[in-house]
């Protein structure tokens, strides 16, 4: 999928899912961050948004969300 297509059609919705009230949705956002990360390469602003989102998930009130976010961050490093 081309990066521009992803940005125009899916990025905003994906980022909003990280704020969903259902914890399993937030877990899946953290897991999917590994898959969508290449769409953020070479885009500093988008990388900062992704980092901010992952930091928010890593401090979530739900333990499963925190665990998924920490695992995703570990895989990225």
Gaussian input, Z-matrix of N, CA and C with variables (Angstrom, degrees):
# hf/3-21g

backbone

0 1
 N
 C     1     B1
 C     2     B2     1     A1
 N     3     B3     2     A2     1     D1
 C     4     B4     3     A3     2     D2
 C     5     B5     4     A4     3     D3
 N     6     B6     5     A5     4     D4
 C     7     B7     6     A6     5     D5
 C     8     B8     7     A7     6     D6
 N     9     B9     8     A8     7     D7
 C    10    B10     9     A9     8     D8
 C    11    B11    10    A10     9     D9
 N    12    B12    11    A11    10    D10
 C    13    B13    12    A12    11    D11
 C    14    B14    13    A13    12    D12
 N    15    B15    14    A14    13    D13
 C    16    B16    15    A15    14    D14
 C    17    B17    16    A16    15    D15
 N    18    B18    17    A17    16    D16
 C    19    B19    18    A18    17    D17
 C    20    B20    19    A19    18    D18
 N    21    B21    20    A20    19    D19
 C    22    B22    21    A21    20    D20
 C    23    B23    22    A22    21    D21
 N    24    B24    23    A23    22    D22
 C    25    B25    24    A24    23    D23
 C    26    B26    25    A25    24    D24
 N    27    B27    26    A26    25    D25
 C    28    B28    27    A27    26    D26
 C    29    B29    28    A28    27    D27
 N    30    B30    29    A29    28    D28
 C    31    B31    30    A30    29    D29
 C    32    B32    31    A31    30    D30
 N    33    B33    32    A32    31    D31
 C    34    B34    33    A33    32    D32
 C    35    B35    34    A34    33    D33
 N    36    B36    35    A35    34    D34
 C    37    B37    36    A36    35    D35
 C    38    B38    37    A37    36    D36
 N    39    B39    38    A38    37    D37
 C    40    B40    39    A39    38    D38
 C    41    B41    40    A40    39    D39
 N    42    B42    41    A41    40    D40
 C    43    B43    42    A42    41    D41
 C    44    B44    43    A43    42    D42
 N    45    B45    44    A44    43    D43
 C    46    B46    45    A45    44    D44
 C    47    B47    46    A46    45    D45
 N    48    B48    47    A47    46    D46
 C    49    B49    48    A48    47    D47
 C    50    B50    49    A49    48    D48
 N    51    B51    50    A50    49    D49
 C    52    B52    51    A51    50    D50
 C    53    B53    52    A52    51    D51
 N    54    B54    53    A53    52    D52
 C    55    B55    54    A54    53    D53
 C    56    B56    55    A55    54    D54
 N    57    B57    56    A56    55    D55
 C    58    B58    57    A57    56    D56
 C    59    B59    58    A58    57    D57
 N    60    B60    59    A59    58    D58
 C    61    B61    60    A60    59    D59
 C    62    B62    61    A61    60    D60
 N    63    B63    62    A62    61    D61
 C    64    B64    63    A63    62    D62
 C    65    B65    64    A64    63    D63
 N    66    B66    65    A65    64    D64
 C    67    B67    66    A66    65    D65
 C    68    B68    67    A67    66    D66
 N    69    B69    68    A68    67    D67
 C    70    B70    69    A69    68    D68
 C    71    B71    70    A70    69    D69
 N    72    B72    71    A71    70    D70
 C    73    B73    72    A72    71    D71
 C    74    B74    73    A73    72    D72
 N    75    B75    74    A74    73    D73
 C    76    B76    75    A75    74    D74
 C    77    B77    76    A76    75    D75
 N    78    B78    77    A77    76    D76
 C    79    B79    78    A78    77    D77
 C    80    B80    79    A79    78    D78
 N    81    B81    80    A80    79    D79
 C    82    B82    81    A81    80    D80
 C    83    B83    82    A82    81    D81
 N    84    B84    83    A83    82    D82
 C    85    B85    84    A84    83    D83
 C    86    B86    85    A85    84    D84
 N    87    B87    86    A86    85    D85
 C    88    B88    87    A87    86    D86
 C    89    B89    88    A88    87    D87
 N    90    B90    89    A89    88    D88
 C    91    B91    90    A90    89    D89
 C    92    B92    91    A91    90    D90
 N    93    B93    92    A92    91    D91
 C    94    B94    93    A93    92    D92
 C    95    B95    94    A94    93    D93
 N    96    B96    95    A95    94    D94
 C    97    B97    96    A96    95    D95
 C    98    B98    97    A97    96    D96
 N    99    B99    98    A98    97    D97
 C   100   B100    99    A99    98    D98
 C   101   B101   100   A100    99    D99
 N   102   B102   101   A101   100   D100
 C   103   B103   102   A102   101   D101
 C   104   B104   103   A103   102   D102
 N   105   B105   104   A104   103   D103
 C   106   B106   105   A105   104   D104
 C   107   B107   106   A106   105   D105
 N   108   B108   107   A107   106   D106
 C   109   B109   108   A108   107   D107
 C   110   B110   109   A109   108   D108
 N   111   B111   110   A110   109   D109
 C   112   B112   111   A111   110   D110
 C   113   B113   112   A112   111   D111
 N   114   B114   113   A113   112   D112
 C   115   B115   114   A114   113   D113
 C   116   B116   115   A115   114   D114
 N   117   B117   116   A116   115   D115
 C   118   B118   117   A117   116   D116
 C   119   B119   118   A118   117   D117
 N   120   B120   119   A119   118   D118
 C   121   B121   120   A120   119   D119
 C   122   B122   121   A121   120   D120
 N   123   B123   122   A122   121   D121
 C   124   B124   123   A123   122   D122
 C   125   B125   124   A124   123   D123
 N   126   B126   125   A125   124   D124
 C   127   B127   126   A126   125   D125
 C   128   B128   127   A127   126   D126
 N   129   B129   128   A128   127   D127
 C   130   B130   129   A129   128   D128
 C   131   B131   130   A130   129   D129
 N   132   B132   131   A131   130   D130
 C   133   B133   132   A132   131   D131
 C   134   B134   133   A133   132   D132
 N   135   B135   134   A134   133   D133
 C   136   B136   135   A135   134   D134
 C   137   B137   136   A136   135   D135
 N   138   B138   137   A137   136   D136
 C   139   B139   138   A138   137   D137
 C   140   B140   139   A139   138   D138
 N   141   B141   140   A140   139   D139
 C   142   B142   141   A141   140   D140
 C   143   B143   142   A142   141   D141
 N   144   B144   143   A143   142   D142
 C   145   B145   144   A144   143   D143
 C   146   B146   145   A145   144   D144
 N   147   B147   146   A146   145   D145
 C   148   B148   147   A147   146   D146
 C   149   B149   148   A148   147   D147
 N   150   B150   149   A149   148   D148
 C   151   B151   150   A150   149   D149
 C   152   B152   151   A151   150   D150
 N   153   B153   152   A152   151   D151
 C   154   B154   153   A153   152   D152
 C   155   B155   154   A154   153   D153
 N   156   B156   155   A155   154   D154
 C   157   B157   156   A156   155   D155
 C   158   B158   157   A157   156   D156
 N   159   B159   158   A158   157   D157
 C   160   B160   159   A159   158   D158
 C   161   B161   160   A160   159   D159
 N   162   B162   161   A161   160   D160
 C   163   B163   162   A162   161   D161
 C   164   B164   163   A163   162   D162
 N   165   B165   164   A164   163   D163
 C   166   B166   165   A165   164   D164
 C   167   B167   166   A166   165   D165
 N   168   B168   167   A167   166   D166
 C   169   B169   168   A168   167   D167
 C   170   B170   169   A169   168   D168
 N   171   B171   170   A170   169   D169
 C   172   B172   171   A171   170   D170
 C   173   B173   172   A172   171   D171
 N   174   B174   173   A173   172   D172
 C   175   B175   174   A174   173   D173
 C   176   B176   175   A175   174   D174
 N   177   B177   176   A176   175   D175
 C   178   B178   177   A177   176   D176
 C   179   B179   178   A178   177   D177
 N   180   B180   179   A179   178   D178
 C   181   B181   180   A180   179   D179
 C   182   B182   181   A181   180   D180
 N   183   B183   182   A182   181   D181
 C   184   B184   183   A183   182   D182
 C   185   B185   184   A184   183   D183
 N   186   B186   185   A185   184   D184
 C   187   B187   186   A186   185   D185
 C   188   B188   187   A187   186   D186
 N   189   B189   188   A188   187   D187
 C   190   B190   189   A189   188   D188
 C   191   B191   190   A190   189   D189
 N   192   B192   191   A191   190   D190
 C   193   B193   192   A192   191   D191
 C   194   B194   193   A193   192   D192
 N   195   B195   194   A194   193   D193
 C   196   B196   195   A195   194   D194
 C   197   B197   196   A196   195   D195
 N   198   B198   197   A197   196   D196
 C   199   B199   198   A198   197   D197
 C   200   B200   199   A199   198   D198
 N   201   B201   200   A200   199   D199
 C   202   B202   201   A201   200   D200
 C   203   B203   202   A202   201   D201
 N   204   B204   203   A203   202   D202
 C   205   B205   204   A204   203   D203
 C   206   B206   205   A205   204   D204
 N   207   B207   206   A206   205   D205
 C   208   B208   207   A207   206   D206
 C   209   B209   208   A208   207   D207
 N   210   B210   209   A209   208   D208
 C   211   B211   210   A210   209   D209
 C   212   B212   211   A211   210   D210
 N   213   B213   212   A212   211   D211
 C   214   B214   213   A213   212   D212
 C   215   B215   214   A214   213   D213
 N   216   B216   215   A215   214   D214
 C   217   B217   216   A216   215   D215
 C   218   B218   217   A217   216   D216
 N   219   B219   218   A218   217   D217
 C   220   B220   219   A219   218   D218
 C   221   B221   220   A220   219   D219
 N   222   B222   221   A221   220   D220
 C   223   B223   222   A222   221   D221
 C   224   B224   223   A223   222   D222
 N   225   B225   224   A224   223   D223
 C   226   B226   225   A225   224   D224
 C   227   B227   226   A226   225   D225
 N   228   B228   227   A227   226   D226
 C   229   B229   228   A228   227   D227
 C   230   B230   229   A229   228   D228

   B1=1.4446
   B2=1.5279
   B3=1.2980
   B4=1.4637
   B5=1.5301
   B6=1.3212
   B7=1.4670
   B8=1.5212
   B9=1.3101
   B10=1.4645
   B11=1.5301
   B12=1.3130
   B13=1.4672
   B14=1.5237
   B15=1.3182
   B16=1.4633
   B17=1.5229
   B18=1.3275
   B19=1.4661
   B20=1.5223
   B21=1.3120
   B22=1.4616
   B23=1.5224
   B24=1.3234
   B25=1.4635
   B26=1.5268
   B27=1.3233
   B28=1.4595
   B29=1.5266
   B30=1.2883
   B31=1.4638
   B32=1.5211
   B33=1.3140
   B34=1.4601
   B35=1.5306
   B36=1.3038
   B37=1.4676
   B38=1.5202
   B39=1.3138
   B40=1.4659
   B41=1.5262
   B42=1.3173
   B43=1.4594
   B44=1.5287
   B45=1.3142
   B46=1.4619
   B47=1.5243
   B48=1.3168
   B49=1.4675
   B50=1.5318
   B51=1.3158
   B52=1.4609
   B53=1.5215
   B54=1.3260
   B55=1.4653
   B56=1.5313
   B57=1.3128
   B58=1.4534
   B59=1.5228
   B60=1.3284
   B61=1.4561
   B62=1.5312
   B63=1.3216
   B64=1.4648
   B65=1.5282
   B66=1.3166
   B67=1.4653
   B68=1.5254
   B69=1.3328
   B70=1.4691
   B71=1.5265
   B72=1.3132
   B73=1.4655
   B74=1.5309
   B75=1.3242
   B76=1.4645
   B77=1.5239
   B78=1.3286
   B79=1.4728
   B80=1.5225
   B81=1.3226
   B82=1.4644
   B83=1.5307
   B84=1.3233
   B85=1.4686
   B86=1.5193
   B87=1.3278
   B88=1.4644
   B89=1.5270
   B90=1.3170
   B91=1.4674
   B92=1.5338
   B93=1.3212
   B94=1.4702
   B95=1.5206
   B96=1.3169
   B97=1.4665
   B98=1.5221
   B99=1.3250
   B100=1.4644
   B101=1.5252
   B102=1.3182
   B103=1.4574
   B104=1.5189
   B105=1.3333
   B106=1.4641
   B107=1.5253
   B108=1.3053
   B109=1.4608
   B110=1.5291
   B111=1.3171
   B112=1.4735
   B113=1.5328
   B114=1.3197
   B115=1.4605
   B116=1.5258
   B117=1.3325
   B118=1.4535
   B119=1.5305
   B120=1.3175
   B121=1.4636
   B122=1.5252
   B123=1.3089
   B124=1.4706
   B125=1.5333
   B126=1.3040
   B127=1.4709
   B128=1.5290
   B129=1.3058
   B130=1.4559
   B131=1.5263
   B132=1.3211
   B133=1.4652
   B134=1.5222
   B135=1.3280
   B136=1.4574
   B137=1.5228
   B138=1.3118
   B139=1.4608
   B140=1.5215
   B141=1.3238
   B142=1.4642
   B143=1.5276
   B144=1.3187
   B145=1.4667
   B146=1.5250
   B147=1.3205
   B148=1.4531
   B149=1.5312
   B150=1.3060
   B151=1.4669
   B152=1.5267
   B153=1.3208
   B154=1.4660
   B155=1.5316
   B156=1.3242
   B157=1.4571
   B158=1.5269
   B159=1.3276
   B160=1.4603
   B161=1.5310
   B162=1.3137
   B163=1.4634
   B164=1.5258
   B165=1.3230
   B166=1.4616
   B167=1.5315
   B168=1.3287
   B169=1.4661
   B170=1.5240
   B171=1.3288
   B172=1.4604
   B173=1.5287
   B174=1.3185
   B175=1.4694
   B176=1.5258
   B177=1.3067
   B178=1.4616
   B179=1.5269
   B180=1.3227
   B181=1.4644
   B182=1.5262
   B183=1.3287
   B184=1.4584
   B185=1.5302
   B186=1.3161
   B187=1.4660
   B188=1.5339
   B189=1.3226
   B190=1.4716
   B191=1.5281
   B192=1.3069
   B193=1.4635
   B194=1.5262
   B195=1.3182
   B196=1.4672
   B197=1.5177
   B198=1.3177
   B199=1.4609
   B200=1.5343
   B201=1.3279
   B202=1.4661
   B203=1.5245
   B204=1.3213
   B205=1.4688
   B206=1.5250
   B207=1.3299
   B208=1.4635
   B209=1.5230
   B210=1.3231
   B211=1.4670
   B212=1.5266
   B213=1.3148
   B214=1.4659
   B215=1.5244
   B216=1.3229
   B217=1.4606
   B218=1.5192
   B219=1.3213
   B220=1.4715
   B221=1.5312
   B222=1.3246
   B223=1.4588
   B224=1.5271
   B225=1.3327
   B226=1.4619
   B227=1.5238
   B228=1.3256
   B229=1.4611
   B230=1.5028
   A1=108.14
   A2=118.31
   A3=121.07
   A4=111.77
   A5=115.55
   A6=121.36
   A7=112.36
   A8=117.08
   A9=119.89
   A10=111.17
   A11=116.29
   A12=120.35
   A13=110.15
   A14=116.37
   A15=120.67
   A16=110.89
   A17=115.64
   A18=120.03
   A19=112.04
   A20=116.52
   A21=120.59
   A22=112.93
   A23=117.33
   A24=119.91
   A25=115.86
   A26=117.80
   A27=118.79
   A28=115.39
   A29=118.82
   A30=121.21
   A31=113.14
   A32=117.78
   A33=120.77
   A34=110.39
   A35=117.41
   A36=121.20
   A37=111.07
   A38=116.60
   A39=120.52
   A40=110.67
   A41=117.28
   A42=121.01
   A43=110.83
   A44=117.43
   A45=121.08
   A46=111.96
   A47=117.13
   A48=120.04
   A49=112.12
   A50=117.65
   A51=119.81
   A52=111.84
   A53=116.94
   A54=122.43
   A55=112.05
   A56=117.28
   A57=121.42
   A58=110.74
   A59=117.09
   A60=119.94
   A61=112.77
   A62=117.78
   A63=121.63
   A64=108.65
   A65=115.87
   A66=119.91
   A67=112.77
   A68=118.23
   A69=119.78
   A70=111.44
   A71=117.63
   A72=121.26
   A73=108.51
   A74=117.22
   A75=120.98
   A76=111.03
   A77=117.38
   A78=120.84
   A79=109.76
   A80=116.75
   A81=120.43
   A82=111.83
   A83=117.35
   A84=120.68
   A85=109.26
   A86=117.04
   A87=120.80
   A88=110.57
   A89=116.77
   A90=120.93
   A91=110.34
   A92=116.65
   A93=121.11
   A94=112.27
   A95=117.65
   A96=119.50
   A97=111.61
   A98=117.26
   A99=120.43
   A100=111.21
   A101=116.60
   A102=121.50
   A103=112.34
   A104=116.29
   A105=118.63
   A106=112.67
   A107=117.96
   A108=120.78
   A109=113.54
   A110=120.79
   A111=119.85
   A112=114.05
   A113=117.05
   A114=119.81
   A115=111.91
   A116=116.64
   A117=121.36
   A118=112.41
   A119=117.24
   A120=120.25
   A121=110.56
   A122=115.02
   A123=123.03
   A124=113.53
   A125=117.44
   A126=122.19
   A127=107.25
   A128=117.31
   A129=121.92
   A130=111.52
   A131=117.27
   A132=120.24
   A133=111.62
   A134=116.51
   A135=120.28
   A136=111.18
   A137=117.34
   A138=120.41
   A139=110.71
   A140=116.85
   A141=120.35
   A142=110.92
   A143=116.85
   A144=120.30
   A145=110.55
   A146=116.73
   A147=120.80
   A148=110.50
   A149=117.33
   A150=121.31
   A151=110.15
   A152=116.28
   A153=120.26
   A154=111.03
   A155=116.07
   A156=120.69
   A157=110.51
   A158=117.32
   A159=120.48
   A160=111.06
   A161=117.88
   A162=120.75
   A163=110.45
   A164=116.48
   A165=121.01
   A166=110.21
   A167=116.77
   A168=119.80
   A169=111.63
   A170=117.30
   A171=121.17
   A172=112.36
   A173=117.07
   A174=120.70
   A175=110.71
   A176=116.72
   A177=122.32
   A178=110.35
   A179=116.20
   A180=120.48
   A181=112.42
   A182=117.79
   A183=121.87
   A184=110.40
   A185=116.35
   A186=121.80
   A187=112.18
   A188=117.82
   A189=120.83
   A190=111.61
   A191=116.74
   A192=121.02
   A193=109.46
   A194=116.23
   A195=121.04
   A196=110.20
   A197=116.74
   A198=121.02
   A199=111.57
   A200=117.28
   A201=121.02
   A202=111.02
   A203=116.62
   A204=120.49
   A205=110.63
   A206=117.00
   A207=120.17
   A208=111.06
   A209=116.97
   A210=120.41
   A211=110.66
   A212=116.74
   A213=120.64
   A214=110.43
   A215=117.29
   A216=120.50
   A217=111.02
   A218=116.39
   A219=120.65
   A220=110.43
   A221=117.47
   A222=121.44
   A223=112.08
   A224=116.43
   A225=120.87
   A226=110.04
   A227=116.35
   A228=119.71
   A229=109.01
   D1=128.98
   D2=179.22
   D3=-63.33
   D4=146.08
   D5=-178.04
   D6=-60.11
   D7=-44.32
   D8=-179.05
   D9=-61.31
   D10=-40.20
   D11=178.46
   D12=-62.84
   D13=-44.20
   D14=178.34
   D15=-60.42
   D16=-48.43
   D17=-178.99
   D18=-60.65
   D19=-43.58
   D20=-176.34
   D21=-71.94
   D22=-33.58
   D23=-170.61
   D24=-109.20
   D25=-22.73
   D26=-172.64
   D27=-126.23
   D28=-24.77
   D29=-171.58
   D30=-59.11
   D31=-49.57
   D32=-178.03
   D33=-61.14
   D34=-45.56
   D35=179.73
   D36=-63.59
   D37=-41.25
   D38=178.89
   D39=-61.27
   D40=-46.63
   D41=-178.91
   D42=-64.21
   D43=-37.35
   D44=179.39
   D45=-67.38
   D46=-29.74
   D47=178.03
   D48=-63.61
   D49=-23.61
   D50=178.43
   D51=-68.48
   D52=-11.93
   D53=178.57
   D54=-105.29
   D55=5.39
   D56=-177.21
   D57=-60.67
   D58=147.86
   D59=-178.57
   D60=-77.28
   D61=-16.12
   D62=178.49
   D63=-86.85
   D64=119.66
   D65=-174.21
   D66=-62.92
   D67=-34.74
   D68=-179.90
   D69=-64.78
   D70=-31.70
   D71=176.34
   D72=-65.27
   D73=-44.46
   D74=178.85
   D75=-64.48
   D76=-36.38
   D77=175.28
   D78=-60.49
   D79=-46.25
   D80=-178.03
   D81=-67.08
   D82=-30.68
   D83=174.79
   D84=-63.60
   D85=-43.92
   D86=179.05
   D87=-63.10
   D88=-43.82
   D89=179.61
   D90=-64.03
   D91=-42.79
   D92=-178.26
   D93=-69.22
   D94=-18.19
   D95=-179.13
   D96=-60.03
   D97=-28.81
   D98=176.97
   D99=-67.22
   D100=-35.13
   D101=-178.78
   D102=-76.80
   D103=-38.75
   D104=-175.00
   D105=-89.78
   D106=-6.90
   D107=-177.26
   D108=-53.42
   D109=-39.67
   D110=178.71
   D111=-58.74
   D112=-24.10
   D113=178.11
   D114=-71.96
   D115=-12.10
   D116=-179.59
   D117=-99.74
   D118=-9.34
   D119=-179.65
   D120=-59.50
   D121=144.53
   D122=178.58
   D123=65.19
   D124=13.48
   D125=178.65
   D126=-128.08
   D127=94.06
   D128=-174.53
   D129=-60.28
   D130=-43.80
   D131=-179.41
   D132=-60.92
   D133=-42.31
   D134=179.82
   D135=-69.67
   D136=-36.60
   D137=177.10
   D138=-63.52
   D139=-39.59
   D140=178.02
   D141=-65.28
   D142=-38.59
   D143=176.53
   D144=-63.47
   D145=-42.13
   D146=179.17
   D147=-64.19
   D148=-42.94
   D149=178.50
   D150=-62.38
   D151=-44.07
   D152=178.87
   D153=-61.49
   D154=-43.16
   D155=179.06
   D156=-63.10
   D157=-44.64
   D158=-179.45
   D159=-66.22
   D160=-36.12
   D161=176.27
   D162=-63.94
   D163=-40.41
   D164=177.83
   D165=-63.74
   D166=-42.03
   D167=178.74
   D168=-68.53
   D169=-33.05
   D170=-179.87
   D171=-70.70
   D172=-15.66
   D173=177.95
   D174=-113.69
   D175=21.89
   D176=-179.13
   D177=-66.45
   D178=158.91
   D179=179.47
   D180=-76.69
   D181=-18.29
   D182=-179.47
   D183=-93.28
   D184=128.46
   D185=-177.15
   D186=-61.03
   D187=-39.53
   D188=-178.87
   D189=-64.75
   D190=-36.89
   D191=178.33
   D192=-66.24
   D193=-45.49
   D194=179.20
   D195=-60.27
   D196=-45.35
   D197=-179.80
   D198=-61.99
   D199=-43.61
   D200=179.16
   D201=-64.88
   D202=-41.08
   D203=179.76
   D204=-65.58
   D205=-42.92
   D206=179.22
   D207=-65.07
   D208=-39.57
   D209=177.72
   D210=-63.82
   D211=-42.96
   D212=179.77
   D213=-63.94
   D214=-42.64
   D215=178.20
   D216=-63.03
   D217=-39.86
   D218=178.73
   D219=-63.14
   D220=-41.89
   D221=179.84
   D222=-65.47
   D223=-36.10
   D224=-178.98
   D225=-67.93
   D226=-37.35
   D227=-179.72
   D228=-72.89

